[in-house]
Amino acid sequence: MKMVPRLAVRAWPLCGLLLAALGCVCASGPRTLVLLDNLNVRDTHSLFFRSLKDRGFELTFKTADDPSLSLIKYGEFLYDNLIIFSPSVEDFGGNINVETISAFIDGGGSVLVAASSDIGDPLRELGSECGIEFDEEKTAVIDHHNYDVSDLGQHTLIVADTENLLKAPTIVGKSSLNPILFRGVGMVADPDNPLVLDILTGSSTSYSFFPDKPITQYPHAVGRNTLLIAGLQARNNARVIFSGSLDFFSDAFFNSAVQKAAPGAQRYSQTGNYELAVALSRWVFKEEG
């Protein structure tokens, strides 16, 4: 009987382990860093994160002020995508700041940003870098004609009609949607930046201001110039989405019924938020288009 050298026998298990390891590397999905104001957001926005995991995304959750944060190491990007669900951050931790995020975008990285009325300076600065101007902290989008029946009186729980969506199925999805629930800060686009996409606008009666103060000056955003969700596709195909509402991506808004507080308004058992959020994530992370 022909003998197999002992070294060869030992090598086979090692080769198997090496191949298995390579298989794990090849099988890993898009590396995605998720920055949060606090880790509870993983639970309050679990349906959105689950939709990403189900599509193979490899999510790394960190608080936005974590001192170990880094996007780039030895000139190489550590992640393919960045999700910023930390509206109130005043200073990013570690080696991350607006400049490094801009470099990440310039390098072809994809970024999804969700803000709120508690927006801090870093997100406002990042928006400006991308041709988006957020309104001031503590302001909100207000609409006295298109608010939900569950609004508490300030008319900031906005019901956005899907007719105000960008007519681009690769970005907003191909299926018809129920109305969108939105609560957050307004944006306007830089008119000199042709790369900005008005994905979801307010109605003609919407505006952005301090909800607990009388209007003493012209609002930052008025009517259909009020952006609720905006996008950017750079010339290097890097993609960025800004939502003025972190609540837009929440389990509560995904599962909520929606109905305008107007006589005879139709009631929908569920918002269109989940379907729109998934479609937006597929576009911004380059699964579509």
C-alpha positions in Angstrom: 0.0 0.0 0.0 1.3 3.4 -1.0 2.0 5.6 2.1 1.0 9.3 2.2 3.7 11.4 3.8 2.9 12.5 7.3 3.4 16.2 6.5 0.8 16.0 3.7 -1.7 14.4 6.1 -1.2 17.2 8.6 -1.5 19.8 5.9 -5.0 18.8 4.8 -6.7 20.0 8.0 -4.7 23.3 7.8 -5.8 23.8 4.2 -9.4 23.1 5.2 -9.2 25.7 8.0 -7.6 28.2 5.6 -10.3 27.7 3.0 -13.0 28.0 5.6 -11.5 31.2 6.8 -11.3 32.6 3.3 -14.9 31.5 2.8 -16.0 33.5 5.8 -14.1 36.6 4.5 -15.7 36.3 1.1 -19.2 35.7 2.6 -19.1 38.8 4.8 -21.5 41.5 3.7 -20.9 45.3 3.4 -19.1 46.5 6.5 -21.3 49.2 8.0 -20.5 51.4 11.0 -23.6 52.6 12.9 -23.2 55.6 15.2 -25.9 56.2 17.8 -26.7 58.8 20.5 -27.2 55.8 22.8 -27.3 52.1 22.3 -31.1 52.0 23.0 -31.6 53.1 19.4 -30.8 49.5 18.4 -34.0 48.5 20.1 -36.3 51.4 19.1 -35.2 51.1 15.4 -34.7 47.3 15.4 -36.9 46.6 12.3 -34.7 48.9 10.1 -31.5 47.3 11.4 -33.0 43.8 10.9 -33.8 44.6 7.3 -30.1 45.4 6.7 -28.9 42.2 8.5 -31.4 40.1 6.5 -29.7 41.5 3.4 -26.3 40.4 4.6 -25.0 43.7 6.0 -22.3 43.4 8.7 -23.3 46.1 11.3 -21.0 47.5 14.0 -22.9 49.6 16.6 -21.0 52.3 18.5 -22.0 55.4 20.4 -21.1 58.5 18.4 -18.7 59.7 21.1 -16.9 56.4 21.5 -13.2 57.3 21.8 -12.2 54.2 19.7 -14.0 55.4 16.6 -12.1 55.3 13.3 -13.1 55.2 9.6 -9.7 55.0 8.1 -6.6 53.0 9.2 -3.3 53.1 7.3 -5.0 54.9 4.4 -7.6 52.2 4.0 -11.3 52.5 4.8 -12.4 50.1 7.6 -16.1 50.3 6.4 -18.1 50.4 3.2 -21.0 52.3 4.7 -21.7 54.7 7.5 -25.0 55.2 9.3 -25.3 58.3 11.6 -28.4 57.9 13.8 -27.0 60.3 16.4 -28.6 63.7 15.8 -27.5 65.4 19.0 -23.8 64.5 18.8 -21.7 67.6 19.6 -18.3 65.9 19.0 -17.6 62.6 17.3 -15.3 60.3 19.2 -11.9 58.9 18.2 -10.6 59.9 14.8 -14.0 60.7 13.3 -15.1 64.3 12.4 -16.8 66.1 9.6 -13.6 66.2 7.7 -13.0 62.5 7.8 -16.6 61.7 6.9 -16.3 64.1 3.9 -13.1 62.2 2.9 -15.0 58.9 3.3 -17.6 60.2 0.9 -14.9 61.5 -1.5 -13.5 58.0 -1.4 -16.8 56.5 -2.6 -18.3 55.6 0.8 -22.0 55.6 1.4 -23.6 57.6 4.3 -27.1 57.6 5.7 -27.8 60.4 8.2 -30.9 60.9 10.4 -31.4 64.1 12.3 -34.0 65.5 14.6 -35.0 68.8 16.3 -32.2 68.1 18.7 -29.6 68.4 15.9 -26.0 69.3 16.9 -23.4 71.3 15.0 -21.5 68.3 13.4 -24.6 67.1 11.4 -25.4 70.7 10.3 -21.8 71.1 9.1 -21.8 67.7 7.3 -25.1 68.8 5.6 -23.5 72.0 4.5 -20.6 70.1 3.0 -23.1 68.2 0.9 -25.3 71.1 -0.2 -27.9 70.7 2.5 -28.8 73.4 5.0 -30.5 72.1 8.2 -32.6 74.6 10.2 -31.5 75.5 13.8 -31.6 73.3 16.8 -35.1 73.0 18.5 -36.9 74.0 15.2 -39.3 71.5 13.6 -41.3 71.1 10.4 -44.8 72.4 11.1 -47.9 71.9 8.9 -51.3 73.1 10.2 -53.1 71.3 7.4 -51.2 68.0 7.1 -50.7 66.7 10.7 -51.7 63.3 12.2 -54.7 62.8 14.4 -52.3 61.7 17.2 -50.4 65.0 17.1 -50.2 66.6 20.6 -51.1 70.1 19.5 -48.0 71.7 17.8 -48.7 70.2 14.4 -45.2 68.7 14.1 -46.3 65.1 13.5 -46.5 65.5 9.8 -48.4 63.3 7.3 -46.4 63.5 4.1 -48.3 62.6 0.9 -46.4 60.2 -1.4 -47.1 62.6 -4.3 -44.3 64.7 -2.7 -41.8 61.9 -3.3 -39.2 62.1 -6.0 -40.4 60.3 -9.1 -37.4 57.9 -9.1 -38.3 54.2 -8.5 -34.7 53.2 -8.0 -34.5 55.5 -5.0 -38.0 55.5 -3.5 -39.1 52.0 -4.6 -41.5 50.8 -7.3 -44.6 50.0 -5.2 -47.2 52.5 -4.2 -46.9 53.6 -0.6 -49.2 54.7 2.2 -48.6 58.2 3.6 -45.3 58.9 5.4 -45.1 59.9 9.0 -42.4 62.5 9.8 -41.4 64.5 12.9 -38.1 66.4 12.8 -36.0 69.2 11.5 -36.4 70.8 8.1 -33.8 71.2 5.4 -33.3 73.3 2.3 -31.1 72.5 -0.7 -28.2 74.7 -1.9 -29.6 75.9 -5.3 -26.0 76.0 -6.6 -25.5 72.3 -6.0 -27.0 70.3 -8.9 -26.2 67.0 -7.3 -28.8 67.3 -4.4 -31.9 65.3 -4.8 -35.2 66.4 -3.3 -36.4 63.0 -2.2 -39.4 64.0 0.0 -40.6 67.5 0.3 -43.2 69.2 2.6 -46.5 70.3 1.3 -47.3 73.9 0.2 -48.5 74.6 3.7 -45.4 73.4 5.6 -42.7 75.5 7.1 -39.8 75.2 9.5 -39.7 77.2 12.8 -39.7 76.9 16.6 -43.0 75.2 17.4 -43.3 76.9 20.8 -42.6 80.5 19.6 -44.6 83.0 17.5 -43.2 83.6 14.0 -41.2 86.8 14.2 -39.0 86.3 11.1 -39.3 84.5 7.8 -38.9 80.8 8.3 -35.8 78.9 7.1 -37.9 76.7 4.9 -41.4 77.3 3.5 -43.7 75.2 1.3 -42.3 72.7 -1.1 -38.8 74.1 -0.6 -39.0 72.3 2.8 -37.0 69.1 2.5 -37.9 66.2 4.7 -35.5 63.7 3.1 -32.7 64.7 0.7 -30.0 62.8 -1.2 -26.8 63.3 -3.0 -25.1 61.2 -5.7 -21.6 62.5 -6.2 -19.7 62.2 -9.5 -17.7 59.3 -8.0 -21.0 57.5 -7.4 -20.7 58.0 -3.6 -24.2 58.3 -2.2 -25.6 60.2 0.8 -29.1 60.5 2.3 -30.2 63.0 4.9 -33.4 62.6 6.8 -34.6 65.4 9.0 -36.3 62.7 11.2 -34.7 59.9 13.1 -38.3 58.9 14.1 -38.9 58.2 10.4 -36.8 55.0 10.8 -38.3 53.9 14.1 -40.3 50.8 14.9 -43.0 53.1 16.3 -43.4 55.0 13.0 -43.1 51.8 10.9 -46.0 50.2 12.8 -48.2 53.3 13.4 -51.5 53.9 11.8 -51.7 57.2 10.0 -54.6 59.6 9.4 -54.7 63.3 8.7 -56.6 65.4 11.3 -59.1 66.6 8.7 -62.8 65.8 8.3 -63.3 62.7 6.3 -59.6 61.9 6.0 -58.7 58.3 5.2 -57.2 56.2 7.9 -54.4 53.8 7.0 -53.6 50.9 9.3 -49.8 51.4 8.7 -47.5 54.1 7.3 -45.4 53.7 4.2 -42.3 54.4 6.3 -40.9 50.9 6.4 -41.1 50.4 2.6 -39.6 53.8 1.9 -36.8 53.3 4.4 -35.8 50.0 2.9 -35.9 51.4 -0.6 -33.8 54.4 0.4 -31.2 52.1 2.1 -31.0 49.9 -1.0 -30.2 53.0 -3.1 -27.8 54.7 -0.8 -25.8 51.5 -0.2 -25.7 50.8 -3.9 -27.9 47.7 -4.1 -30.1 49.6 -6.5 -29.2 52.0 -9.4 
